[in-house]
Each structure stands twice: as structure tokens, then as C-alpha cells.
């Protein structure tokens, strides 16, 4: 449900599950294509990167944070400040 709703939150996930309760494959394991996650992920929007960089974070850390949070700037900022810079 979280994958199907792009981590849309508890309400979105619960609603998705309720709408798909009758699906024959509901309990099947989720298959995720291996794409190298943050290594091969597309560059996030430059405006978002610059916003995080303006908070004093290194550019590479901002890019990784945005990639980890589906380019959601607010979530990426929280992620960036809660994960050590590598």
C-alpha cells in the first residue's frame, strides 16, 4: 500500500488497502526493480537542491536526501538533518 500510494501517509495507505481487499494478488510479495536506488536515481529539481543547500547542507547530501524522499523538500530536509553526512 505504501509503495502504491508513494508513501502517501496512513490514510492513503488504508484507503488503498480497502479498495483492493478483493484483489487476488493483494498478499503476494511486492517486487521492486533493482535500479541502484540512490546511485542511478535521476537528479532532483535544481530549485529543491538549492533550497536545501541554502540551509548549510552539502550538495551531495541534499541530492541524496531528495532522492530518498521522492523529491519532497520538507521530508528531505528532515531526512538530511537526521542522517549523518557521508
MARPA-84043 format. One record per residue: chain; residue in three letters; x, z, y of N, C-alpha, C in turn. Coordinates in nm, 3 decimals. Layout:
BEGIN
SITE   unit   code       n_u       n_w       n_v      ca_u      ca_w      ca_v       c_u       c_w       c_v
SITE      A    ALA         X         Z         Y         X         Z         Y         X         Z         Y
...
% end
This chain:
BEGIN
SITE   unit   code       n_u       n_w       n_v      ca_u      ca_w      ca_v       c_u       c_w       c_v
SITE      A    UNK     0.082     0.000    -0.118     0.000     0.000     0.000     0.087     0.000     0.125
SITE      A    UNK     0.195     0.078     0.122     0.283     0.083     0.239     0.348    -0.052     0.264
SITE      A    UNK     0.390    -0.118     0.157     0.452    -0.250     0.173     0.350    -0.351     0.222
SITE      A    UNK     0.231    -0.347     0.168     0.127    -0.443     0.205     0.082    -0.426     0.350
SITE      A    UNK     0.091    -0.304     0.403     0.050    -0.279     0.541     0.168    -0.268     0.635
SITE      A    UNK     0.288    -0.303     0.588     0.411    -0.294     0.669     0.429    -0.154     0.726
SITE      A    UNK     0.411    -0.054     0.639     0.423     0.086     0.680     0.332     0.118     0.797
SITE      A    UNK     0.210     0.071     0.788     0.115     0.085     0.897     0.060     0.224     0.918
SITE      A    UNK     0.100     0.320     0.841     0.051     0.456     0.858    -0.044     0.495     0.746
SITE      A    UNK    -0.076     0.622     0.742    -0.158     0.678     0.635    -0.295     0.612     0.629
SITE      A    UNK    -0.362     0.601     0.742    -0.497     0.544     0.742    -0.497     0.400     0.692
SITE      A    UNK    -0.402     0.321     0.739    -0.394     0.180     0.698    -0.369     0.170     0.548
SITE      A    UNK    -0.280     0.254     0.496    -0.249     0.251     0.352    -0.369     0.294     0.268
SITE      A    UNK    -0.435     0.399     0.309    -0.553     0.446     0.234    -0.662     0.338     0.237
SITE      A    UNK    -0.684     0.278     0.353    -0.784     0.172     0.362    -0.748     0.054     0.272
SITE      A    UNK    -0.620     0.019     0.267    -0.576    -0.091     0.182    -0.605    -0.059     0.035
SITE      A    UNK    -0.570     0.063    -0.007    -0.594     0.104    -0.146    -0.743     0.099    -0.178
SITE      A    UNK    -0.826     0.149    -0.088    -0.971     0.149    -0.112    -1.024     0.007    -0.125
SITE      A    UNK    -0.971    -0.085    -0.047    -1.017    -0.225    -0.053    -0.968    -0.296    -0.179
SITE      A    UNK    -0.862    -0.244    -0.243    -0.803    -0.312    -0.359    -0.817    -0.231    -0.488
SITE      A    UNK    -0.906    -0.133    -0.490    -0.924    -0.049    -0.609    -0.959    -0.129    -0.734
SITE      A    UNK    -1.031    -0.237    -0.718    -1.076    -0.316    -0.832    -0.975    -0.423    -0.875
SITE      A    UNK    -0.866    -0.440    -0.802    -0.766    -0.540    -0.837    -0.703    -0.505    -0.972
SITE      A    UNK    -0.691    -0.605    -1.058    -0.635    -0.582    -1.191    -0.487    -0.542    -1.185
SITE      A    UNK    -0.417    -0.585    -1.083    -0.273    -0.556    -1.075    -0.240    -0.440    -0.981
SITE      A    UNK    -0.336    -0.359    -0.944    -0.314    -0.251    -0.848    -0.203    -0.155    -0.892
SITE      A    UNK    -0.197    -0.125    -1.021    -0.098    -0.029    -1.070     0.029    -0.093    -1.123
SITE      A    UNK     0.044    -0.224    -1.108     0.166    -0.292    -1.150     0.280    -0.256    -1.055
SITE      A    UNK     0.402    -0.251    -1.107     0.516    -0.222    -1.018     0.531    -0.329    -0.911
SITE      A    UNK     0.573    -0.286    -0.794     0.594    -0.379    -0.683     0.730    -0.446    -0.703
SITE      A    UNK     0.732    -0.577    -0.690     0.858    -0.649    -0.698     0.898    -0.691    -0.558
SITE      A    UNK     1.021    -0.657    -0.523     1.073    -0.689    -0.391     1.192    -0.781    -0.409
SITE      A    UNK     1.190    -0.894    -0.340     1.301    -0.987    -0.349     1.425    -0.925    -0.290
SITE      A    UNK     1.535    -0.936    -0.360     1.661    -0.883    -0.311     1.719    -0.977    -0.207
SITE      A    UNK     1.723    -0.928    -0.081     1.773    -1.014     0.026     1.894    -0.954     0.095
SITE      A    UNK     1.949    -0.849     0.037     2.063    -0.786     0.100     2.022    -0.693     0.213
SITE      A    UNK     1.896    -0.658     0.222     1.839    -0.566     0.322     1.901    -0.585     0.459
SITE      A    UNK     1.983    -0.492     0.502     2.032    -0.499     0.640     2.145    -0.598     0.657
SITE      A    UNK     2.214    -0.636     0.550     2.325    -0.729     0.562     2.277    -0.869     0.598
SITE      A    UNK     2.170    -0.917     0.533     2.125    -1.053     0.557     2.000    -1.062     0.643
SITE      A    UNK     1.957    -0.948     0.696     1.834    -0.948     0.775     1.855    -1.023     0.906
SITE      A    UNK     1.747    -1.078     0.956     1.753    -1.154     1.081     1.782    -1.060     1.198
SITE      A    UNK     1.844    -1.115     1.300     1.874    -1.038     1.421     1.743    -0.998     1.489
SITE      A    UNK     1.734    -0.873     1.532     1.614    -0.829     1.605     1.615    -0.889     1.746
SITE      A    UNK     1.501    -0.883     1.815     1.494    -0.936     1.952     1.599    -0.869     2.043
SITE      A    UNK     1.666    -0.950     2.123     1.773    -0.900     2.210     1.722    -0.794     2.308
SITE      A    UNK     1.601    -0.811     2.357     1.544    -0.714     2.452     1.534    -0.575     2.386
SITE      A    UNK     1.495    -0.572     2.259     1.484    -0.445     2.186     1.622    -0.383     2.166
SITE      A    UNK     1.718    -0.467     2.130     1.855    -0.418     2.110     1.908    -0.358     2.240
SITE      A    UNK     1.889    -0.430     2.351     1.939    -0.383     2.480     1.873    -0.252     2.523
SITE      A    UNK     1.747    -0.236     2.492     1.678    -0.112     2.526     1.744     0.007     2.456
SITE      A    UNK     1.775    -0.010     2.328     1.840     0.099     2.254     1.984     0.118     2.299
SITE      A    UNK     2.055     0.010     2.327     2.192     0.020     2.375     2.196     0.097     2.508
SITE      A    UNK     2.094     0.077     2.591     2.088     0.147     2.720     2.074     0.298     2.704
SITE      A    UNK     2.039     0.342     2.583     2.028     0.485     2.554     2.163     0.544     2.510
SITE      A    UNK     2.267     0.458     2.513     2.401     0.506     2.479     2.441     0.487     2.335
SITE      A    UNK     2.367     0.408     2.262     2.397     0.385     2.121     2.481     0.258     2.105
SITE      A    UNK     2.569     0.254     2.004     2.646     0.132     1.979     2.554     0.018     1.934
SITE      A    UNK     2.587    -0.103     1.974     2.505    -0.221     1.944     2.478    -0.236     1.794
SITE      A    UNK     2.583    -0.225     1.711     2.564    -0.245     1.566     2.467    -0.142     1.508
SITE      A    UNK     2.469    -0.021     1.562     2.379     0.084     1.514     2.235     0.054     1.557
SITE      A    UNK     2.219    -0.001     1.677     2.086    -0.038     1.727     2.027    -0.150     1.643
SITE      A    UNK     2.109    -0.250     1.610     2.062    -0.361     1.527     2.018    -0.310     1.391
SITE      A    UNK     2.099    -0.223     1.332     2.064    -0.168     1.200     1.936    -0.086     1.207
SITE      A    UNK     1.921    -0.007     1.313     1.800     0.074     1.329     1.677    -0.014     1.340
SITE      A    UNK     1.684    -0.119     1.420     1.570    -0.210     1.435     1.538    -0.281     1.305
SITE      A    UNK     1.641    -0.324     1.233     1.617    -0.390     1.105     1.554    -0.294     1.004
SITE      A    UNK     1.594    -0.169     1.009     1.538    -0.069     0.918     1.395    -0.031     0.951
SITE      A    UNK     1.353    -0.058     1.074     1.220    -0.015     1.121     1.132    -0.133     1.161
SITE      A    UNK     1.155    -0.249     1.102     1.073    -0.367     1.128     1.061    -0.399     1.277
SITE      A    UNK     1.171    -0.381     1.349     1.179    -0.411     1.492     1.086    -0.327     1.579
SITE      A    UNK     1.042    -0.213     1.528     0.961    -0.120     1.607     1.058    -0.033     1.688
SITE      A    UNK     1.063    -0.053     1.819     1.163     0.013     1.904     1.151     0.165     1.899
SITE      A    UNK     1.030     0.216     1.905     1.011     0.362     1.904     1.062     0.423     1.774
SITE      A    UNK     1.025     0.363     1.663     1.072     0.413     1.532     1.223     0.394     1.519
SITE      A    UNK     1.274     0.282     1.571     1.417     0.254     1.563     1.497     0.357     1.642
SITE      A    UNK     1.447     0.397     1.758     1.516     0.499     1.837     1.523     0.630     1.760
SITE      A    UNK     1.412     0.667     1.699     1.410     0.790     1.620     1.509     0.779     1.503
SITE      A    UNK     1.508     0.663     1.437     1.599     0.639     1.324     1.744     0.647     1.372
SITE      A    UNK     1.775     0.581     1.483     1.912     0.575     1.533     1.966     0.714     1.567
SITE      A    UNK     1.883     0.799     1.625     1.929     0.932     1.662     1.931     1.029     1.544
SITE      A    UNK     1.865     0.994     1.435     1.864     1.084     1.319     1.960     1.039     1.209
SITE      A    UNK     2.025     0.923     1.226     2.123     0.875     1.128     2.259     0.866     1.196
SITE      A    UNK     2.362     0.910     1.127     2.496     0.905     1.189     2.543     0.760     1.209
SITE      A    UNK     2.618     0.740     1.314     2.674     0.607     1.342     2.785     0.582     1.240
SITE      A    UNK     2.780     0.465     1.179     2.884     0.430     1.078     2.982     0.335     1.137
% end
